[in-house]
C-alpha cells in the first residue's frame, strides 16, 4: 500500500496474490475497488467522503497512464482541498503536458490543451495544475454558481491572489469558455466565508439586487455589535445566510446556547435601526421569496 492506503493489482500479484483471491476479497468486502487496478482496504474506505474517494481515483489514474499528464479541473481542485459543491466527480480530469488529442470515457476525461511549466505543481506526489489554472479551468467549463464557490474559496484560503487569477484568465483567452471564466474571475471575492455565502452572492446578483458589503462590521454605542454576512449600510439593511452548522455542532445544550446568542445578536442589530433578512441553504434553491423580502427592506421595486 502507498501512504494513502491504495494498493494496485500489479503489486498484489507480485506479492503472490492471485486474481481469484483478489476477486474473493472484493466480494467479501475486505477490499474496495477504487478504480481499475486500484484497491483500498475496507477499513480505510469506511466513511470516506466523495472528495477523498475522488482524490484516490485521481492518484490511481495518474499511476496508470504512461504519458505526461497533470490532474486538472475539478480533480485538481479536490487535490488542492477546495470545495467542489455540485460539480460532478464522476470522471477524473487530467490535462496533457503537451497539446494532444482529447479522450473521454465513463471514468476519465483527458484534456488536450497542454500546460506551461509554471501551470503545474507537485501535491503530495501528484502533478496537478496550479490553483490559478485550476480555478480558471473550472470557470471555463462549469456553471457560474459552482465556479464562483470554488474561486471564492481559493481566494479566502489565500491559495491564490486576485492578480494571479486575472493572469491565468488572460492566458486562457483563446480557449473555449474564456468569456465565462472572465465573469467568474471578476466576480470572485475571498470575503465570502462559505459555499453558502458564495451561492448567496450569486443569488443576489441573479435577482438584480444591489451589491452588498461583505462581512460588514456593525457598531453602535462605541462598540462592535457584530459582523454580518451582507450589509447595505446606506439603507440600514443586513442580510444573513444561516447555514445551520453552528446549531448542530456539539451537544444540545451548546446548540441552545448558540441559538440564544444569535437571538440576542439579532435583537442588538435591530435595536440600532437595522432591518435583518435571513435565509437558509434551502432558500438558495428558490430565492424569489428572499429577494422579495430584501427588496422590501431596501425600499426598491
Phi, psi and omega in degrees: 000147174275184185294344180263005177090353182285144171225150185254159177300319182297321179293321179294317179297320179295333179274002177098006178278134179271163177298326178296317178296318179300316179297320180294317179298321178291318180296325180277355179081014179278333174235146177244127178283117180271319179204176180302120178076012181227133187226158179227135175302145184303322181297325179286329184278341184296125177078006181292136181273173187296324181291317179295321178295319180297321178301321177293322177297322178297313180300319180294319180293319179296322179290331186279323185285144183255016179241154180292115181218167174222146173299140184214178177052225185294330179294320175292322178301319178297316180296328178280355180079021180274146177290139182235057182302127173058022173259125184301139176245029183282337179236147169278131179255123177231150176238135179295142177294323175246146181307140180193193184286154177269143180223130179229137173221186181296333186239357185219137171235108179261111181275145186252013189293329185090159185223137172284160182302324183273010178256006178229160175209169181258123180242106179048045177089357181250134173282129181216155175293150178299165180300317181299312180295321180298311181299317181293321177298318177294319180295332178283332194242346182247161179301156186305313185298313180295319181293322178297319179300320178291313182297315178302316182296320179297318178292317182299320182280356181073020180280343181206151177259152178307321180296323179292322176297316180298321179294316178297324177295320179295323179293335181263014190297337181262002181268157178301134179087008183298323180295316178298319179298322178299321179295319180294312182299320180293326185272337186302143183210118182288355178283344174292123192264004180196167174301320180299320179289324176297315178296325178297318178301317179295318180297319178299316180294317183299329181266011174069024180276153180300145179295130182273167168273126182273142179053051181287127177270113182268127180238149178200139181062029178077013180225161177279119178277320179171163175254125186253154183298313184224134180222144171239079190305318183295334181256002177057047181233141178238138172242132182233124172272124183255099183280352178069349181300319183295338181275343184252000181276132176081204185280171177297322178297319178298316180298317179297321179295321179293318178299317180296318179296321178296320179297315180296321178297315180294322176301320180294323177295317180292329182294336178262020172085020179264140172266130185248126176242124182247153173210165185240176178303319181298327181293336184292338178288333177213094191270003187302313183294319178295317179300322179295318178296321179293318178300317180296317180294322181280346180074035178237155182266000000 
